[in-house]
Amino acid sequence: TSQDNPLTVQEAVSKALANHPALAGSREGALAAAARIAEMRGAFLPRVDYSESWQRSNNPVFVFGSLLDQRQFTAANFDLQSLNNPPFVNNFQSQIGIAETLFDGGRRQSQLKSARLGHNVAQEQTRGATMQVIGAVLRAYYSALLSQENARVAMEAVRAAEADLKRAENRLAAGVTTESDVLSMRVHLAAMREQQIRRDAQVKIGWAELNEAMGAPLDSVFLLTTALKPAEIAVTDVQQVEQDALANRPEPREAHLAAEIGAQQEKTMHAAMLPEISVHAGFEADRQDFATRGGGNWIAGAQLRWNLFNGFSDRARADGARHDRERRHAEEEQVSAATRLGARRVWLELQSAAQRIEVARATVAMATESLRIVRNRYEAGLAEVTELLRTETALLEAQTRDLEAVRDQRLAAVMLEEVRGKLSANSDVVNK
């Protein structure tokens, strides 16, 4: 049962951070981006290749060249019969080659910077995914908690209706009320029980939604033990909220990093139009047997490679990279404007929710007092049963609106922390 499995909001967040598949995928993306940096760093180191091969042939050219490479050529091999019809020869060949690029116009440097920027993007995406998971858990938790509180209020309304029905039946037995009043009370009790059934179902739906947000089995059952109360908000300036959002939200930071990646890609395209200088060296061993009757040789050299014309393809790629960089800058400005708008919207929703709490709580107080007065008047025979039922229904609706206003203010506080880019397991909206 739910009583056997209590769950605080902090525990719900911890479960989500440990189990949600979205975070596992995001972390793997960050590791892949880190591996890309190591890959780009490797381009600055020499390349070393090793190969081993075996060939056997009586081709005259192959035999002549292999004997020379093996340092096994003798005067007898100049015999015409031997040159034209040589015997089969084995050649076991081992090769080691080393190559190093000395200059490439900055292409590798730009690619390394792009990889580092890509890793920063992946880290921002991980941070954003973490905030999304925490925000989803908090929204699901407080929505489920609202359902749990609404079910409690509905149960209290059923108990009150049962007590009213009992009093009406006693008054009917005493002859001071009518059968119609008792029937009205029974209809009202049935309506309250219907409300209770609906709200009990909402509790189960809330559990399932919370389980999904935590990455837990959907049929898990919890007793939500964190109190549903308004969140304490320290930020009081909407401009500060917008500044925090621009500085800390993953989206504008990702857009800025994407623009920087575009600039590095443009540099890479320009580097392709510059010459490339490299050096290389190699050692080769050729043997008739796998380990004996052979010789070795080495080679070293340098190369300059410069494409002088390829149909203006390099220029076209550089122009494309420049336009892509400009597009990313425009997207960065668009993301910044959208971030500021989102921050302002959340701020206004938070202010609205706080005001609704004040109105709702005043309404609950008035509805409670009104019900007390009407119930006393009804028992004294000074009020109709319809007035009593109307005030009971009004109290139930006022209590429901009060709970909804508190939940909405709590979720608005979560959204405010999220839009400011500061939502984490240590945030006040999680722990207070």
C-alpha positions as CSV (number, residue, x, y, z in Angstrom):
1,T,0.0,0.0,0.0
2,S,1.0,3.6,-0.3
3,Q,1.3,3.9,3.5
4,D,4.2,1.3,3.4
5,N,6.1,3.3,0.8
6,P,6.5,7.0,1.8
7,L,8.2,9.3,-0.7
8,T,9.5,12.8,-0.3
9,V,10.1,15.2,-3.1
10,Q,13.9,15.0,-2.6
11,E,13.8,11.2,-2.8
12,A,11.7,11.5,-6.0
13,V,14.4,13.8,-7.6
14,S,17.2,11.4,-6.5
15,K,15.4,8.4,-8.0
16,A,15.0,10.3,-11.3
17,L,18.6,11.4,-11.5
18,A,19.7,7.8,-10.9
19,N,17.3,6.0,-13.2
20,H,15.9,8.2,-15.9
21,P,17.1,7.0,-19.4
22,A,17.2,10.5,-20.8
23,L,20.1,11.3,-18.5
24,A,22.0,8.1,-19.4
25,G,21.7,9.0,-23.1
26,S,22.8,12.6,-22.5
27,R,25.8,11.5,-20.5
28,E,26.9,9.1,-23.3
29,G,26.6,12.0,-25.7
30,A,29.0,14.0,-23.5
31,L,31.5,11.1,-23.4
32,A,31.3,10.8,-27.2
33,A,32.1,14.5,-27.5
34,A,35.1,14.1,-25.2
35,A,36.3,11.2,-27.3
36,R,36.1,13.5,-30.3
37,I,38.5,15.9,-28.6
38,A,41.0,13.0,-28.1
39,E,40.6,12.1,-31.8
40,M,41.4,15.6,-32.9
41,R,44.4,15.8,-30.6
42,G,45.7,12.6,-32.2
43,A,45.9,14.4,-35.5
44,F,48.8,16.4,-34.1
45,L,50.9,13.3,-33.4
46,P,52.9,11.3,-36.0
47,R,51.1,8.5,-37.8
48,V,52.8,5.1,-37.5
49,D,51.8,2.2,-39.7
50,Y,53.0,-1.4,-39.6
51,S,52.3,-4.1,-42.2
52,E,53.3,-7.7,-42.8
53,S,52.8,-9.6,-46.1
54,W,53.9,-12.7,-47.9
55,Q,54.2,-13.3,-51.6
56,R,55.5,-16.3,-53.7
57,S,56.1,-16.2,-57.4
58,N,58.4,-17.1,-60.3
59,N,57.6,-13.9,-62.2
60,P,61.1,-12.8,-63.5
61,V,60.6,-9.2,-62.4
62,F,59.3,-10.2,-59.0
63,V,62.2,-12.7,-58.5
64,F,64.8,-10.2,-59.6
65,G,63.5,-7.4,-57.4
66,S,62.8,-9.6,-54.4
67,L,66.4,-11.0,-54.4
68,L,67.7,-7.5,-54.5
69,D,65.5,-6.3,-51.6
70,Q,66.5,-9.4,-49.7
71,R,70.2,-8.8,-50.3
72,Q,70.5,-12.3,-51.7
73,F,71.3,-11.4,-55.4
74,T,74.5,-13.1,-56.7
75,A,76.4,-13.2,-59.9
76,A,74.7,-16.5,-60.8
77,N,71.4,-14.7,-61.0
78,F,72.7,-12.9,-64.1
79,D,72.6,-16.1,-66.1
80,L,70.1,-15.7,-68.9
81,Q,68.4,-19.0,-68.2
82,S,68.0,-17.9,-64.6
83,L,66.7,-14.5,-65.6
84,N,64.2,-15.8,-68.0
85,N,63.0,-18.9,-66.0
86,P,63.8,-18.2,-62.4
87,P,62.6,-20.6,-59.6
88,F,59.9,-19.7,-57.2
89,V,60.9,-17.2,-54.6
90,N,59.2,-16.4,-51.3
91,N,59.2,-12.8,-50.0
92,F,58.2,-12.1,-46.4
93,Q,57.9,-8.3,-46.1
94,S,57.7,-6.2,-43.0
95,Q,57.1,-2.4,-43.2
96,I,57.0,0.4,-40.7
97,G,56.0,3.9,-41.9
98,I,56.0,7.2,-40.0
99,A,54.3,10.4,-41.3
100,E,53.9,13.8,-39.7
101,T,52.1,16.9,-41.0
102,L,54.2,20.0,-40.3
103,F,51.8,22.7,-41.7
104,D,48.2,22.5,-42.8
105,G,47.1,26.2,-42.7
106,G,45.5,25.7,-39.2
107,R,43.0,23.1,-40.3
108,R,43.8,20.7,-37.4
109,Q,43.8,23.5,-34.9
110,S,40.3,24.6,-36.0
111,Q,39.0,21.1,-35.9
112,L,40.3,20.7,-32.3
113,K,38.6,23.9,-31.3
114,S,35.4,22.7,-32.9
115,A,35.6,19.5,-31.0
116,R,36.1,21.3,-27.7
117,L,33.2,23.6,-28.4
118,G,31.1,20.5,-29.3
119,H,32.0,19.0,-26.0
120,N,30.8,22.2,-24.3
121,V,27.6,21.9,-26.2
122,A,27.2,18.3,-25.1
123,Q,27.8,19.4,-21.5
124,E,25.1,22.1,-21.8
125,Q,22.7,19.5,-23.3
126,T,23.4,17.2,-20.3
127,R,22.8,20.1,-17.9
128,G,19.6,21.0,-19.8
129,A,18.4,17.3,-19.7
130,T,19.1,17.2,-16.0
131,M,17.0,20.3,-15.4
132,Q,14.2,18.9,-17.6
133,V,14.2,15.7,-15.6
134,I,14.1,17.5,-12.3
135,G,11.4,19.9,-13.5
136,A,9.3,17.0,-14.8
137,V,9.6,15.2,-11.4
138,L,8.7,18.2,-9.4
139,R,5.7,18.9,-11.7
140,A,4.5,15.3,-11.5
141,Y,5.1,15.1,-7.7
142,Y,3.2,18.3,-6.8
143,S,0.4,17.4,-9.3
144,A,0.1,14.0,-7.7
145,L,0.3,15.6,-4.3
146,L,-2.6,17.9,-5.3
147,S,-4.6,14.8,-6.3
148,Q,-3.8,13.3,-3.0
149,E,-4.9,16.4,-1.1
150,N,-8.0,16.7,-3.2
151,A,-8.9,13.1,-2.4
152,R,-8.5,13.9,1.3
153,V,-10.8,17.0,1.0
154,A,-13.3,14.9,-0.9
155,M,-13.2,12.3,1.9
156,E,-13.9,15.0,4.5
157,A,-16.8,16.3,2.4
158,V,-18.2,12.8,2.3
159,R,-17.9,12.5,6.1
160,A,-19.6,15.9,6.5
161,A,-22.4,14.9,4.2
162,E,-22.9,11.6,6.1
163,A,-23.1,13.6,9.3
164,D,-25.7,16.0,7.8
165,L,-27.7,13.1,6.5
166,K,-27.7,11.5,10.0
167,R,-28.9,14.8,11.5
168,A,-31.6,15.1,8.9
169,E,-32.8,11.6,9.5
170,N,-32.9,12.3,13.3
171,R,-34.9,15.5,12.6
172,L,-37.3,13.6,10.4
173,A,-37.8,11.1,13.1
174,A,-38.5,14.0,15.5
175,G,-41.0,15.4,13.0
176,V,-39.1,18.7,12.6
177,T,-38.2,18.3,8.9
178,T,-39.6,16.7,5.8
179,E,-38.8,13.7,3.7
180,S,-37.7,15.9,0.8
181,D,-34.9,17.3,3.0
182,V,-33.6,13.8,3.7
183,L,-33.8,12.9,0.0
184,S,-31.8,16.1,-0.8
185,M,-29.2,15.1,1.8
186,R,-28.9,11.7,0.2
187,V,-28.5,13.1,-3.3
188,H,-25.8,15.5,-1.9
189,L,-24.0,12.6,-0.3
190,A,-24.1,10.6,-3.5
191,A,-22.6,13.6,-5.3
192,M,-19.8,13.9,-2.7
193,R,-19.0,10.1,-3.0
194,E,-18.8,10.5,-6.8
195,Q,-16.3,13.3,-6.3
196,Q,-14.3,11.1,-4.0
197,I,-14.3,8.3,-6.6
198,R,-13.1,10.6,-9.3
199,R,-10.4,12.1,-7.1
200,D,-9.2,8.7,-5.9
201,A,-8.7,7.8,-9.6
202,Q,-6.7,11.0,-10.1
203,V,-4.4,9.9,-7.3
204,K,-3.6,6.7,-9.2
205,I,-3.0,8.6,-12.4
206,G,-0.8,11.0,-10.6
207,W,1.3,8.1,-9.2
208,A,1.7,6.7,-12.8
209,E,2.8,10.1,-14.1
210,L,5.3,10.5,-11.3
211,N,6.7,7.0,-11.8
212,E,7.2,7.8,-15.5
213,A,9.1,11.0,-14.6
214,M,11.3,9.1,-12.1
215,G,12.0,6.3,-14.6
216,A,10.3,3.9,-12.2
217,P,7.7,1.1,-13.0
218,L,4.3,2.7,-13.6
219,D,2.5,0.5,-11.0
220,S,4.7,1.7,-8.1
221,V,2.6,3.1,-5.2
222,F,3.8,5.9,-2.9
223,L,2.6,8.0,0.0
224,L,3.7,11.5,-0.9
225,T,4.9,13.0,2.4
226,T,6.2,16.5,1.4
227,A,3.7,19.2,2.4
228,L,1.9,21.1,-0.3
229,K,2.8,24.7,0.7
230,P,3.8,27.8,-1.2
231,A,7.4,28.1,-2.3
232,E,9.6,30.9,-0.9
233,I,10.9,33.1,-3.7
234,A,14.1,35.1,-3.2
235,V,14.2,36.8,-6.6
236,T,12.0,40.0,-6.8
237,D,13.2,41.6,-10.0
238,V,12.0,40.5,-13.5
239,Q,15.1,42.0,-15.1
240,Q,17.3,39.9,-12.9
241,V,15.4,36.8,-14.0
242,E,16.0,37.7,-17.7
243,Q,19.7,38.3,-17.1
244,D,20.0,35.0,-15.2
245,A,18.2,33.2,-18.0
246,L,20.5,34.6,-20.7
247,A,23.6,33.8,-18.7
248,N,22.6,30.3,-17.4
249,R,20.0,28.7,-19.6
250,P,21.4,25.9,-21.8
251,E,19.6,27.1,-25.0
252,P,21.3,30.6,-25.3
253,R,24.7,29.1,-24.3
254,E,24.3,26.3,-26.9
255,A,23.3,28.8,-29.5
256,H,26.5,30.9,-28.7
257,L,28.7,27.8,-28.9
258,A,27.1,26.8,-32.2
259,A,28.0,30.2,-33.6
260,E,31.6,29.7,-32.5
261,I,31.6,26.3,-34.0
262,G,30.5,27.9,-37.3
263,A,33.4,30.3,-37.1
264,Q,35.9,27.5,-36.7
265,Q,34.3,25.5,-39.5
266,E,34.8,28.5,-41.8
267,K,38.5,28.6,-40.8
268,T,38.7,24.9,-41.6
269,M,37.4,25.6,-45.1
270,H,39.8,28.4,-45.7
271,A,42.7,26.2,-44.5
272,A,41.9,23.7,-47.2
273,M,43.1,26.3,-49.8
274,L,46.5,26.6,-48.2
275,P,49.5,24.2,-48.8
276,E,50.1,21.2,-46.7
277,I,53.7,20.2,-45.8
278,S,54.5,16.8,-44.4
279,V,57.5,14.5,-43.8
280,H,57.6,10.7,-43.8
281,A,60.0,7.9,-43.1
282,G,59.9,4.2,-43.5
283,F,61.8,1.0,-42.9
284,E,61.3,-2.2,-44.8
285,A,62.6,-5.8,-44.3
286,D,62.4,-8.5,-47.0
287,R,63.2,-12.1,-46.3
288,Q,63.0,-15.4,-48.1
289,D,62.2,-17.2,-44.9
290,F,60.1,-15.8,-42.2
291,A,63.0,-14.8,-40.0
292,T,66.2,-15.4,-42.0
293,R,67.9,-14.8,-45.4
294,G,66.8,-11.2,-45.8
295,G,67.8,-7.6,-45.8
296,G,66.4,-4.2,-44.9
297,N,66.2,-0.7,-46.3
298,W,64.9,2.7,-45.2
299,I,63.5,5.8,-46.9
300,A,62.8,9.3,-45.8
301,G,61.3,12.3,-47.5
302,A,59.2,15.5,-47.4
303,Q,56.1,16.5,-49.4
304,L,54.4,19.8,-50.2
305,R,50.9,19.4,-51.5
306,W,48.9,22.4,-52.7
307,N,45.8,22.2,-54.7
308,L,45.9,25.0,-57.2
309,F,42.5,24.5,-58.9
310,N,39.6,22.1,-58.3
311,G,36.8,23.9,-60.0
312,F,36.4,26.5,-57.2
313,S,35.0,23.8,-54.9
314,D,37.1,25.0,-52.0
315,R,35.9,28.5,-52.4
316,A,32.3,27.4,-52.6
317,R,32.7,25.4,-49.4
318,A,34.3,28.4,-47.7
319,D,31.4,30.6,-48.8
320,G,28.9,28.0,-47.5
321,A,30.6,28.0,-44.2
322,R,30.5,31.8,-44.0
323,H,26.8,31.8,-44.6
324,D,26.3,29.0,-42.1
325,R,28.1,31.1,-39.5
326,E,25.9,34.1,-40.2
327,R,22.8,31.8,-39.9
328,R,24.0,30.6,-36.5
329,H,24.5,34.2,-35.3
330,A,20.9,35.0,-36.3
331,E,19.7,31.9,-34.5
332,E,21.6,33.0,-31.4
333,E,19.8,36.3,-31.4
334,Q,16.4,34.6,-31.9
335,V,17.1,32.2,-29.0
336,S,18.1,35.1,-26.8
337,A,14.8,36.9,-27.5
338,A,12.8,33.7,-26.9
339,T,14.7,33.1,-23.6
340,R,13.9,36.6,-22.3
341,L,10.2,36.2,-23.3
342,G,10.0,32.8,-21.6
343,A,11.6,34.3,-18.4
344,R,9.1,37.2,-18.3
345,R,6.2,34.8,-18.9
346,V,7.2,32.6,-16.0
347,W,7.7,35.6,-13.7
348,L,4.2,36.9,-14.4
349,E,2.7,33.4,-13.9
350,L,4.4,33.2,-10.5
351,Q,3.0,36.6,-9.5
352,S,-0.4,35.6,-10.6
353,A,-0.3,32.3,-8.7
354,A,0.8,34.1,-5.5
355,Q,-2.2,36.5,-5.8
356,R,-4.5,33.6,-6.4
357,I,-3.3,32.0,-3.1
358,E,-4.3,35.1,-1.2
359,V,-7.8,35.2,-2.8
360,A,-8.3,31.4,-2.4
361,R,-7.4,31.4,1.3
362,A,-9.7,34.3,2.0
363,T,-12.4,32.5,0.2
364,V,-11.9,29.3,2.2
365,A,-12.1,31.2,5.4
366,M,-15.3,32.9,4.4
367,A,-16.8,29.7,3.1
368,T,-16.0,27.9,6.3
369,E,-17.6,30.6,8.4
370,S,-20.6,30.7,6.1
371,L,-21.1,27.0,6.4
372,R,-20.9,27.2,10.2
373,I,-23.6,29.9,10.3
374,V,-25.9,28.1,7.8
375,R,-25.5,24.8,9.6
376,N,-26.5,26.4,12.9
377,R,-29.5,28.1,11.2
378,Y,-30.6,24.9,9.5
379,E,-30.5,23.0,12.9
380,A,-32.5,25.8,14.4
381,G,-35.0,25.5,11.5
382,L,-34.2,29.0,10.1
383,A,-32.5,27.9,6.8
384,E,-33.5,25.6,4.0
385,V,-31.7,22.4,3.2
386,T,-30.8,23.7,-0.2
387,E,-28.9,26.6,1.4
388,L,-26.9,24.2,3.5
389,L,-26.0,22.0,0.6
390,R,-25.0,25.0,-1.5
391,T,-22.6,26.3,1.2
392,E,-21.1,22.8,1.6
393,T,-20.5,22.6,-2.1
394,A,-19.1,26.1,-2.1
395,L,-16.6,25.2,0.7
396,L,-15.4,22.1,-1.2
397,E,-14.9,24.2,-4.4
398,A,-13.0,26.9,-2.4
399,Q,-10.7,24.3,-0.8
400,T,-10.0,22.8,-4.2
401,R,-9.2,26.2,-5.7
402,D,-6.9,26.9,-2.7
403,L,-5.0,23.7,-3.2
404,E,-4.7,24.3,-7.0
405,A,-3.4,27.8,-6.4
406,V,-0.7,26.5,-4.1
407,R,0.3,23.8,-6.5
408,D,0.4,26.3,-9.4
409,Q,2.6,28.7,-7.4
410,R,4.9,25.8,-6.5
411,L,5.2,24.8,-10.1
412,A,5.7,28.4,-11.2
413,A,8.6,28.6,-8.7
414,V,10.0,25.4,-10.2
415,M,9.7,26.9,-13.7
416,L,11.3,30.2,-12.5
417,E,14.3,28.3,-11.2
418,E,14.4,26.3,-14.4
419,V,14.1,29.3,-16.7
420,R,17.0,31.0,-14.8
421,G,19.1,27.9,-15.5
422,K,19.7,27.2,-11.8
423,L,17.4,24.2,-11.2
424,S,19.3,21.3,-9.5
425,A,18.9,18.7,-6.8
426,N,20.2,21.4,-4.3
427,S,17.8,24.1,-5.3
428,D,15.5,25.6,-2.7
429,V,12.4,24.5,-4.7
430,V,13.5,20.9,-4.1
431,N,14.6,21.2,-0.5
432,K,12.3,23.8,1.1
